[in-house]
């Protein structure tokens, strides 16, 4: 099966934030661009944080409109809908 993803939103930042996506994602990629600091992420306030170590990425098929990040260095969020 081939996925068809028609919408794309990119977020780049270097500070902790709650990002509200313009459209619901179907695929989400979060990349920790730091070379020495962990990044914490979660998709809603009631979840526990997941950890991305320096230079690590995660790619997931998930439907969400929110990404919560705790970070002290550069990161990227790519959302495909």
Order of alpha helices (4+ residues) and beta strands (2+ residues): beta-beta-beta-beta-beta-beta-beta-beta
